[in-house]
Amino acid sequence: MNDFEKVQFWTIDADHSGQRIDNYLFTHLKGVPKSRVYRILRKGEVRVNKGRVKAEYKLEMDDVLRIPPIRVAEVRDDSHLSKLAQVKQLEQCILHETKQYLVINKPSGIAVHGGSGLSFGVIEGLRALRPKENFLELVHRIDKDTSGCLLIAKRRSYLIHFQNLLRHRKMNKQYLAVVSGKWPKGKKLVDTPLLKTHLASGERIVLVSDKGKPSQTRFELVESLGDYSLIQAKPLTGRTHQIRVHARHCFCPLLGDEKYSDLVKDRGVLQKLKIKTFMLHAKSLSFTLPETEEWVNMEAPMPKNMNSVINDLRSDISRY
């Protein structure tokens, strides 16, 4: 019998105290539709200390939850995920893991989570690899084609701590990117608001606009590569596509970025070097741990394809 098919009693520990019961159930009843979770709460099938509660009820330490039987047919079977090559690859990409969190060097081409037509992402893959983990949540997100450091919380208290660091700009993130154009020497702070919008086709796009949210990125030239540049970017805010749009604002869009660059202008080098997407790599991530305030500094090796492109661009320069 599947665990979801029989009555269960769960006791709330300190790590989940203060969490809304609906959010708690979404995490712990993996695969059960949200509509079903709300239905069993509304009908009183979920009990807390033998009493009925509403979805917005905040759990307290030592609360005892009665979880009703849920038919297996209502639970999504994710067992096939562990057989996929991309999911297995994630195990080899883990840079550091503790009982409270893990940092993964996310490969380019894998989304951080499923959705928008994608059957799974990093978080679904990790849950398939760690079926006994009760809590695995993304601390932040990076684009599907961006590689590098991605932080995952394994305890709710750590998720809250890390999200507070992000909110107060106390988590340091450094990226490397190959851009089209000659980036000027020295550091450059781009301080322009960004607005998320949609094209007539329905495609999401981000624009520089006074109507947008405040956004800051600090850029620095790492290496000149002829008509191209290797740059370092430090986002001081966390807006969607921030580095990509700010680089374009500086007239140096990411090489191969079909959304924000001129693919026709760079067609020759894109075809020659077989570049299929932009190269943006989250090379490092630094953060403090709760209680001890100890700093953790993580670095992710640059992917082979990005290294190869940089070396090819260097070779082109040396031939002239």
N, C-alpha and C positions, 0 to 999 in steps of 0.2 A: 504493500500500500504506500502511495506517495505521501510525504509528510503533510501536504496540503489537503489530503482527503480525510484527516482525522482532527479532532479537537486538540488544540495546543494551548498551553499556558506559558506566557513569556513574562519575565520579571525585568523591569526597567532598571538599568544601572545608571551611574552618575554621568556617563558619557552621553546619554540620550535624554537626560533631564532637561526640560525646557523646550523640547521639540514638539511641534504639532503632531498629533496622532496620525493625520492623513499622510503627512510627509514621511513619518516613520514607517507606515505600512507600505507606501510606495517602494521604499528601499528594501524592506524585508520580505515582502510578498512579490519577489521578482517574477515578472511575466504575467501577473494578474492585472487585467485592464483597470485603469483608474476609475472607470464607471462602475466596475464591480466593487472596488474598495469603498467608494462613496455609498453604494447601495447597502453593503453590509453594515456600514456605520449608521446610515439613516434608519435601517430596520432594527438596530439594536443587537445585531448578531455578534458584533464585537463589543465586549464588555470590559470595563476597567474597574477593578476592585468590586466586581459583581454588578456594577451599575452601567447604565447607558451614558454615552458621551457624544458630543457633536464633533464634527471634523476638525474644528479649530481648537479643541481641547489640547492644552499643553501638558505633556507627560511630566510626572514627578518621580524621583528616585523611589524604587521599591513598589511602584504601581505594578499590579498583576493584570496582564491582558489575557482575555479569553478570545482565541482566534477560532472561528467556526470552520467546519469542513468546507473545502472548496474543491469542486470537481476538477479532475486532472485535465479535462477538455478545455478548461478555462485558463490553463497555464501554458505559456509559450515554451516550446522545447528548444532550448539553445544548445543542446548537446552536440549538434553538428558543427557548431562554431569551432570547437577545439580541434577539428580535423582539417580546418582550412590552413593553408600554408602561411598566410599572412598572420593568422592568430598565433600559430606556433612560433613565428619569427619574433613576436613580441617578447617571449621569454628571454631571448638572447639580447634584447634591447634594454633590459632593466639595468640602469646605472647604479642604483642604490636602493635598498629596501630595509625597512624596520617594521616593527609591529604597528607603528602609527602612520606611516606614509611610504610612498615609493616614488622614485624619479625614473622616467623612461626616456630613452633617446628615440623619440617617435620618428619612424621612417616617413619620408615624403610619399604621398599617394594614399595614405590611410587617414580617414577622418577621425576626429577625437571621439565622436559618438555617432550612432546610427540616426537615420532620418533623411529627409529630402531625397528619397529614392535609394538610400544606402541601407543595406540589411544590417550592417553592424559597423562599429568603429572600435577605437582603442579600448574604451571603457567596457564595451560588451565583450571584447576579446579577453580582457583581463579577468572579467567575472567568470568567463568560461574556464580560464586557466586556474582560477582561485575559487572553486565552487564553495568552499567552506568559509570564505570571508563573508561576514555579515554586512560589511560596509566598505564600499569602494566608490568614491565620488571624485569627479574632476574638480580640481581647485581653480583652474583657468582653462582657456581654450587657445589653440593655434589652428591656423588654416590647414586644410587637408594636404596641400602641397608644401607646407612648411615642415621642415624637419627639426629635430632637436629636443631640448629639455621640456618635459611635461610633468607636472606635479600632480600626484593622485593621493587623496587622503584616505586612510584606513580607519580613522576614528572621527566621529562627528566633532569632538572638541578641537581636533587638529584642523579640520575643514574650516571651522569658524575662525580659528586663530590665523590661518593662512589667508582667508578672505579679508580679514581685518588688515593684515599687512598690505594686501593689494589695494584696499580702499584708501589707506593712509600713505600709499607710495613708499612702503618700507620693504618691498621685495624688489630686488635688483635683477633685471633681465637684460641680457646683451645678445644681439643678433648680428649675423654676417649676411651680406647680400651682394650679389653681382648685379650692377646696374649698367644701363646703356647711357654713355656720356662720360665726360671728364669731370669728376667731382673735384671741387676746389680743395686745396690743402687747408688743414686746420679744422677745428670743431665748428659745428653749426647747429644752433637750436632753431627748430621749426616750431612755431607757436601759432597754429592756424586751426580754427574750429572745423569739425567734420560733421557732415550730415548724412545719415543713411536714407536712401530713397530707392525708388524702383523705376526702371525704364518702362516704356510702353509694352515691351515684350514680357514684362513681369520680372525680369532679371534684377537682382539686388545690386546696388552700386553705392559707393560712398563718394561724396563730393566735398570740396573745400567750400564752406558757406558760412556767412555770418549767423545764419539760423541754426548752425550745428552746435555740438557740444565742445567745450574747451579741450584741446588736444595738443600735446607737446612731445616731440621726439628730438633727441640729441644725436646728431650724426658726426662721424669722423672718417676721413679717408684712411684706409689701411694700405692700399696698393693701387697704383695707376696701371692699367692694362690697355694702353693705347687709347682707343675710342671707348673703352669700357673701364669700370672701376670696381674694386672690391672695397666695400664700406662696412663700417660697424654702426649699428643703430641701437640706441637705448630708449625705449618708449617710457615716458614719464607718466603717461596715462594709458588706458587700455581700451581704445576704441577699435571697432571692427575695421580691418584692412589698414590700420593706421600707418604702419611703416611704408606700405605700398603706395598709399595716396600721398603721403608727405614726400616720399622720394620723387614721385611724379611732379609734385608742386615745385620741386627744386630742378625740374627739367632733366632729371636722371631717373626715369622709371626702371623698375626691375626688369632685367633682360628676360624676355620670354613671357612676360605677364600679359596674357591675352585680354584681360579686363582693363588694364591701365597703361599699357605701352603700345608703341607703334610697331606691330609685327611686320609690316611691309618694309619699313626702314631697316629692320634688323634681320630680314628674311635670309640673307646670305649666310651670316654667322650662325643663325638658328639651324639652318639646314646642314651646314658644314660640320657643326659640333653636335648635331642631333639633339638639340635642346627641345624638350617637349613641354616644359613648364618653367616658371620662375624658380630661382634658387634663393631661398630665404631660410637661414638656419639659426635656431635658437641655441647659441653656443654655450651660454652659461646662465645659471640661476642661483641666486643667493637669498637666503631667508633665515630668520631666527626661529628657534624652537620655543614653545610655551614653557613657562616655569623657569627654565635655566637661562633663557635668552641667548643660548649658544648659537653662533652663526654656522650655517652649513653652506658650503660653496660647491656647486656641482658644475661639471663641464661635459659637454657632449661632443665627441669627435665629429668632424665634418664628414658628410656622406661622400662616397667614392665618386659619384657622378659630378658633384660640385667641385671636388678637388680636380677632377679630370678637365672640366671646363676651364678652370683657372689656369691650369698648366698649359692647356692648348692656347689660351689667349696670351700667355707669357711667351710661348714658342713663336707665335705670329709676330710679336714685337721683335724678338731676337733675330728674325730673318730679314729685317729691314734695317 
